[in-house]
Structure formats: C-alpha cells, structure tokens
Amino acid sequence: MNISIDDNYCKGCEICINACPKDVFAISQKRNKYGTLIPCVAEKENCIACKLCEIMCPDGCINVETEV
C-alpha cells in the first residue's frame, strides 16, 4: 500500500485526518510553500484502503494505491 499527499496543493484543511476511521493521518511539522502545516501518514499500517481520505480531499491531494 502506498499513500501519498501532494504537498504543493494541500491546504491543511485536516479533512483527511477527520475522515479516516483508522487514524492513519496526523498533522506534521512540515509546511507547504504557503506556510501551512500539512498532514502526514503517521500510521500507515492501520490503513484499510477505504479511500475515504482520497474521496473527501477537496483538492485531490491524496492518492491511495493498493498492491494487487
């Protein structure tokens, strides 16, 4: 499983953090080019690939890829 967040477009709205039923995301100390703290994948092993984070992201910044 690979979970990626596009730092260039993420605005730090935290929707992904709130949408995730398994608490995969957390706010990092990394800032994007606008100075906004962005989320990071903190607990990748908890991910169940429901893709709620990907679906709910208003800017399409999250991509969840599952291995077949």
C-alpha positions in Angstrom: 0.0 0.0 0.0 1.2 3.5 -0.8 -0.4 6.7 0.5 0.8 9.9 -1.0 -0.1 13.5 -0.2 0.7 16.3 -2.8 2.3 18.9 -0.7 2.0 21.5 -3.5 -1.8 21.6 -3.4 -2.6 20.5 0.2 -4.1 23.5 2.1 -4.0 21.8 5.5 -7.8 21.6 6.0 -7.5 18.4 8.0 -10.5 16.7 6.3 -8.4 13.6 5.7 -7.5 13.4 9.3 -11.1 13.7 10.4 -12.4 11.3 7.7 -10.0 8.5 8.3 -11.7 5.8 10.5 -8.3 4.3 11.4 -6.3 7.4 12.4 -3.8 7.0 9.7 -3.0 10.7 9.3 -1.6 13.3 11.7 -0.5 16.9 11.4 3.2 17.1 10.7 5.6 19.9 11.4 6.3 20.2 7.7 4.9 23.3 6.0 4.0 23.6 2.3 5.0 26.6 0.1 2.2 28.6 1.6 3.3 28.1 5.2 0.5 25.7 6.1 1.2 22.7 8.3 0.2 19.7 6.2 -0.8 16.2 7.2 1.5 13.2 7.1 0.9 9.4 7.1 1.6 8.6 10.7 0.1 5.1 11.0 0.3 3.5 7.5 -0.1 0.0 8.9 -3.6 0.9 10.2 -4.8 1.8 6.7 -7.7 -0.4 5.4 -7.7 1.2 1.9 -11.2 2.5 2.3 -10.0 5.6 0.4 -12.3 8.0 2.4 -9.3 10.3 2.6 -8.9 10.3 -1.1 -12.6 10.8 -1.8 -13.1 13.6 0.8 -10.0 15.6 -0.1 -11.4 18.8 -1.7 -8.2 19.4 -3.7 -7.5 15.8 -4.8 -4.2 15.8 -2.9 -4.3 12.2 -1.6 -3.7 9.1 -3.6 -4.1 5.6 -2.0 -2.6 2.8 -4.2 -3.2 -0.8 -3.2 -1.0 -3.6 -4.4 -2.7 -6.4 -6.3 
